[in-house]
Amino acid sequence: MCGRLPSPGMSETAVVTAFVEAPDGRILLLRRAPSARTYAGRWSGVSGYLEEDDAHERALLELAEETGLGSGDVELLGTGPPLAVAGEEDDRWLVYPFRFRCADPARIDLNEENAELVWIEPRELAERETVPGLADAYLHARFGDRIDAIANDRSRGASALAAVAVGAVAEAAELGLFPLELGRALAAARPSMGAVGSAVGRVLAAAREPDQVVAEAQGLLSARERAPRAIAVLLQPDLTGTVMTHSASATVREALLHSPPDRVVCTVSEPIGEGRGFSEELSAQGLTVELVADEDAEEAVSTVDLLLIGADTVFRDGSLANKTGTSSLCRGAREAGVPVVVACETIKLSASQPREPDEELFDLTPAGGIDRYVTEDGAFPSGEVHTLVDRTPFLREGHELLLGQASPAR
């Protein structure tokens, strides 16, 4: 009994599941009638088959049929991505989860599809005999906004979005539920940012119980906050003369402000153009900054003393996924004999094999295009990054866990 994001070629029966919450945060569970065609006597949310209907409209229809609550009686709190669930009777379900608030629980009037109702705390979802995947579906609905933010946010980098994902699994664990399937959904929301999955995987692989998830998440987030300052200190000897950078790495910003070089060259970094704001911010802090157009960047890199860039994902073989344009800049720097250094927190390490990003915002730079990675754990030639990846606790195990190649330690 487990939930997964839908996979191509899998045949599932589509259903909606609506979770109704009381004003005090308790969740409505319904016990399916003995005559129910599937999972008779099990506890469930308000559910029904989804055919050609709009999923939201179907959820409202099921609420009206099973509980007597009309659309005016409930407030939509959130939705989650569909969750593929393997049942216990050689059945497969594709669950579209919704979360509603009911201001007046006394208005609920059950029909014949359910035998009784109960209001429970979220942690009890793991304790009751429910239909398959119910707790996972609830977490998808409750944290669907975080999944959506990671999938669609184009203003924040990998470290910040990894922190969003880790924060979500910590909050889910605080509810008393083990958020493995939520972690998989968060990672799948942005596969081009491997740091998201790596961070979530490390937290979940290290934990056996929900309270341990919370502790591991807090530890990882605290380490992330400290990392940029440690990296800045290690980079100080390199930051002389003219330093060029690309995009708007927060870690690079910390280093440049800690040890200002004589001059900084920033690229515009289209298609978002975040380099403009980055250059203005550095200028406001008193640094001498030049902004160059992306089409002039490869020529400009031959005139500087160092190319210092951030990272979205660093793979075990030393290759780098970062903002589009990074690969050509690194190649130009190597041809001009300009050293290339990547400032990278360990939260961005990935145990997976490198792959071309599936978003136009990123590109892949091979290890040969980079001289060194500087992390809070020290500096590593690109050809030795694998030693750091291999010794980072639970990085490999977390990768396997999210892929379904390993089971949680619990």
C-alpha positions in Angstrom: 0.0 0.0 0.0 1.9 3.0 -1.2 1.5 6.2 -3.2 3.6 7.3 -6.1 3.4 10.1 -8.7 1.8 8.7 -11.9 4.0 6.9 -14.3 3.5 6.7 -18.1 2.0 3.4 -19.1 0.4 2.6 -15.8 -3.4 2.0 -15.8 -5.1 3.4 -12.8 -8.7 4.2 -11.9 -9.1 7.9 -11.3 -10.8 9.1 -8.2 -11.1 12.3 -6.2 -10.6 12.3 -2.4 -11.8 15.3 -0.4 -10.5 15.9 3.1 -12.8 18.0 5.2 -11.3 19.9 8.1 -13.1 21.4 11.1 -12.2 24.9 12.3 -9.9 23.2 15.0 -7.9 21.4 12.3 -9.4 17.9 12.9 -10.1 15.8 9.7 -13.3 14.1 8.8 -13.0 10.4 8.2 -15.9 8.2 7.0 -16.2 4.5 7.5 -17.2 2.9 4.2 -20.5 0.9 4.4 -20.3 -2.9 4.5 -21.9 -2.9 1.0 -19.2 -0.8 -0.5 -17.7 -2.4 -3.7 -14.1 -1.8 -2.5 -12.5 -1.6 0.9 -15.8 -2.1 2.8 -15.5 -1.0 6.4 -12.3 1.0 5.9 -11.9 4.6 6.8 -11.6 7.1 4.0 -12.1 10.7 3.0 -15.0 11.8 0.8 -14.3 10.0 -2.4 -15.7 9.1 -5.8 -14.8 8.0 -9.3 -13.5 10.7 -11.7 -14.5 10.1 -15.4 -14.8 13.1 -17.7 -15.6 15.6 -14.9 -13.5 18.5 -13.7 -11.8 17.1 -10.6 -12.7 20.0 -8.4 -16.3 19.9 -9.5 -16.4 16.2 -8.9 -15.0 16.7 -5.4 -17.8 19.2 -4.6 -20.4 16.8 -6.0 -19.1 14.0 -3.8 -19.2 16.3 -0.8 -22.8 17.1 -1.5 -23.8 13.5 -2.0 -22.0 11.9 0.9 -22.1 14.6 3.5 -24.8 17.1 2.5 -22.3 19.9 2.4 -22.9 22.4 -0.5 -20.3 24.5 -2.1 -21.3 27.4 0.2 -20.6 25.2 3.3 -16.9 24.6 2.5 -13.8 26.6 1.7 -11.1 25.2 -0.6 -7.8 25.2 1.3 -5.7 23.4 -1.1 -5.2 20.7 -3.8 -2.3 18.4 -4.5 -0.9 16.7 -7.6 -2.5 13.3 -8.5 -1.0 10.4 -6.6 -0.8 6.9 -8.0 -1.7 4.4 -5.3 -1.1 0.6 -5.4 -4.0 -1.1 -3.6 -4.2 -4.4 -1.8 -6.5 -6.2 -4.3 -4.3 -6.0 -7.4 -5.9 -2.6 -8.0 -4.4 0.8 -8.9 -5.8 4.2 -8.2 -4.9 7.7 -9.4 -6.1 9.9 -6.5 -6.8 13.6 -7.0 -6.7 15.1 -3.4 -8.5 18.2 -2.2 -8.6 19.8 1.2 -11.6 21.8 2.4 -12.6 23.6 5.6 -16.1 23.2 7.0 -17.1 26.1 9.3 -20.1 24.1 10.8 -19.4 20.4 11.1 -22.9 19.9 12.6 -24.4 20.4 9.1 -22.9 17.0 7.9 -25.5 14.5 7.0 -24.2 11.1 5.8 -25.8 9.1 3.0 -25.9 5.3 2.7 -22.4 5.1 1.3 -20.8 5.4 4.7 -21.7 3.8 8.0 -20.2 6.4 10.4 -18.0 9.4 10.8 -15.2 10.5 13.1 -13.1 13.6 13.5 -9.4 12.9 14.0 -6.0 14.6 14.3 -3.8 14.1 11.2 -1.5 11.7 13.0 -4.3 9.2 13.4 -4.3 8.7 9.7 -1.3 6.4 10.3 -3.0 4.5 13.1 -6.4 3.7 11.6 -7.3 1.0 9.0 -7.8 3.2 6.0 -8.1 2.8 2.3 -4.7 2.6 0.6 -2.6 5.8 0.4 -5.0 8.0 2.5 -2.3 9.6 4.6 -0.1 10.3 1.5 -3.1 11.8 -0.3 -3.8 14.1 2.7 -0.2 15.4 2.7 -0.3 16.0 -1.0 -3.4 18.1 -0.5 -2.0 19.9 2.5 1.4 20.7 1.0 0.3 21.0 -2.6 1.2 24.7 -2.6 4.8 23.9 -1.7 5.0 21.3 -4.5 3.6 23.9 -6.9 6.0 26.6 -5.7 9.0 24.4 -6.3 7.7 23.5 -9.8 7.0 27.0 -10.9 9.3 29.4 -8.9 11.8 31.0 -11.3 13.1 33.6 -8.9 14.8 31.5 -6.2 17.7 29.2 -6.6 18.3 25.5 -5.8 19.3 26.1 -2.2 16.3 28.2 -1.4 13.9 25.7 -3.0 15.6 22.8 -1.3 14.9 24.6 2.0 11.3 24.9 1.0 11.1 21.2 0.3 12.9 20.2 3.5 10.6 22.6 5.5 7.5 20.9 4.0 8.6 17.4 5.0 9.4 18.7 8.5 6.0 20.2 8.9 4.4 17.0 7.6 6.4 15.1 10.2 5.3 17.4 12.9 1.7 16.3 12.1 2.9 12.8 13.1 3.1 11.3 9.6 6.1 9.9 7.8 6.3 12.0 4.6 8.1 9.7 2.1 5.6 10.1 -0.7 5.4 13.8 -0.1 9.2 13.9 -0.4 9.0 12.1 -3.7 6.5 14.5 -5.0 8.6 17.5 -4.0 11.6 16.0 -5.7 9.7 15.2 -8.8 8.3 18.7 -9.0 11.7 20.1 -10.2 13.9 17.3 -11.5 16.3 19.9 -13.1 17.1 21.0 -9.5 18.7 17.9 -8.1 19.4 19.7 -4.9 15.7 19.5 -4.0 15.6 15.7 -4.1 19.0 15.3 -2.6 18.2 17.4 0.4 14.8 15.8 1.0 16.3 12.3 0.5 19.0 12.9 3.0 16.5 13.9 5.7 14.1 11.0 5.0 16.9 8.3 4.7 18.4 9.4 8.1 15.0 9.1 10.0 13.0 6.2 11.3 10.1 8.1 12.9 8.4 11.5 12.2 10.1 13.2 15.1 13.5 12.2 13.7 12.5 13.7 10.3 12.0 17.0 12.1 15.3 16.8 13.9 17.2 15.9 10.7 15.5 18.7 8.7 16.4 21.3 11.4 20.0 20.1 11.3 20.2 20.3 7.5 18.6 23.8 7.4 20.9 25.1 10.1 23.9 23.8 8.2 22.6 25.5 5.1 22.4 28.9 6.9 26.0 28.6 8.1 27.5 27.4 4.8 27.8 30.6 2.8 29.9 32.3 5.4 32.3 29.4 5.7 32.6 29.3 1.9 33.3 33.0 1.8 36.2 32.6 4.2 37.7 29.8 2.1 37.4 31.9 -1.1 39.0 35.0 0.3 42.5 34.3 -1.2 41.0 33.9 -4.6 39.1 37.2 -4.7 41.7 39.6 -6.1 41.8 41.6 -9.3 38.7 41.2 -11.5 36.1 38.5 -10.7 33.4 37.6 -13.2 30.1 35.8 -12.2 27.0 34.6 -13.9 23.3 34.6 -12.7 22.8 35.7 -9.0 24.1 33.1 -6.6 23.5 34.0 -3.0 26.7 32.1 -2.1 28.7 34.1 -4.5 27.2 37.3 -3.2 28.3 36.4 0.4 31.8 35.7 -0.8 32.1 39.0 -2.8 30.8 41.1 0.1 33.1 39.3 2.5 36.2 39.9 0.4 35.5 42.5 -2.3 37.8 42.2 -5.3 39.0 45.2 -7.3 36.2 44.8 -9.8 33.2 42.5 -10.4 31.8 41.7 -13.9 28.2 40.4 -13.9 26.3 39.0 -16.8 22.7 40.0 -17.5 21.8 36.3 -17.4 18.7 36.1 -19.6 16.0 34.9 -20.0 15.2 36.2 -16.5 17.9 38.8 -16.4 18.6 38.4 -12.7 22.2 39.7 -13.2 20.8 43.3 -13.5 19.5 43.3 -9.9 22.5 41.4 -8.7 24.9 44.0 -10.1 22.8 46.8 -8.6 22.9 45.1 -5.2 26.6 44.7 -5.3 27.1 48.3 -6.4 24.9 49.5 -3.5 27.3 47.7 -1.2 30.2 49.7 -2.5 31.7 47.3 -5.0 32.9 48.3 -8.4 30.7 46.4 -10.8 30.4 46.2 -14.6 27.3 44.6 -16.2 27.8 42.9 -19.6 25.3 41.6 -22.1 25.2 37.8 -22.4 26.3 37.9 -26.0 29.5 39.7 -24.9 30.2 37.4 -21.9 32.5 34.9 -23.6 34.7 37.8 -24.8 34.6 39.4 -21.4 35.6 36.3 -19.5 39.0 36.3 -21.3 39.8 39.6 -19.6 39.2 38.6 -15.9 41.2 36.9 -13.3 38.6 34.5 -12.0 35.2 33.1 -13.1 33.3 32.5 -9.9 29.9 30.9 -10.2 27.2 29.3 -8.1 25.5 25.9 -8.6 22.1 24.4 -8.8 23.2 20.8 -8.7 26.7 19.2 -8.5 26.9 15.6 -9.7 29.1 12.9 -8.4 31.4 13.0 -11.4 32.1 16.7 -10.9 29.8 18.1 -13.6 27.6 21.1 -12.9 24.0 22.0 -13.6 23.6 25.8 -13.4 21.9 28.7 -15.2 22.0 28.5 -18.9 25.1 30.1 -20.3 27.3 28.7 -17.6 28.8 26.0 -19.9 29.9 28.4 -22.6 31.4 30.8 -20.1 33.4 27.9 -18.5 34.6 26.8 -21.9 35.7 30.4 -22.7 37.4 30.7 -19.4 39.3 27.5 -19.9 40.4 28.5 -23.4 41.7 31.8 -22.0 43.5 30.2 -19.0 41.1 31.8 -16.5 40.5 29.6 -13.4 36.9 28.5 -12.9 35.7 28.1 -9.3 32.2 27.0 -8.2 30.9 28.2 -4.8 28.6 25.4 -3.6 26.9 24.4 -0.4 26.9 20.6 0.2 23.0 20.8 0.1 23.5 21.0 -3.7 25.4 17.7 -4.1 23.7 14.9 -5.9 24.5 11.2 -5.9 22.8 10.7 -9.3 24.4 10.4 -12.7 24.6 13.7 -14.6 21.9 14.5 -17.2 21.0 17.4 -19.4 18.5 19.6 -17.6 15.0 19.4 -18.9 14.5 23.2 -18.5 15.9 25.8 -20.8 16.9 27.8 -17.8 19.8 25.4 -17.1 22.7 23.8 -18.8 25.3 21.1 -17.9 29.0 21.8 -17.6 31.3 18.8 -17.6 33.8 18.4 -14.8 36.6 19.2 -17.2 35.3 22.8 -17.5 35.7 23.5 -13.8 38.9 23.8 -11.7 37.6 23.6 -8.2 34.5 23.4 -6.0 34.6 25.3 -2.8 32.1 24.1 -0.2 31.7 24.5 3.6 33.5 21.2 3.9 36.6 22.4 2.0 37.8 22.8 -1.6 37.9 19.9 -4.1 39.2 19.7 -7.6 36.3 18.8 -9.9 37.7 15.3 -10.4 37.5 14.6 -6.7 34.0 15.7 -6.0 33.0 12.1 -5.8 34.9 11.8 -2.5 32.7 14.5 -1.0 29.6 13.0 -2.4 30.4 9.5 -1.0 31.2 10.8 2.5 28.1 13.1 2.8 25.8 11.3 5.2 22.7 9.6 3.6 23.1 11.3 0.2 23.3 8.0 -1.7 20.7 6.3 0.5 18.3 9.3 0.1 18.7 9.1 -3.7 17.9 5.4 -3.7 15.0 5.9 -1.4 13.3 8.6 -3.5 13.7 6.4 -6.6 12.1 3.5 -4.8 15.3 1.4 -4.9 15.5 1.3 -1.1 13.0 1.2 1.8 13.0 3.8 4.6 14.9 2.9 7.7 11.8 2.8 9.9 
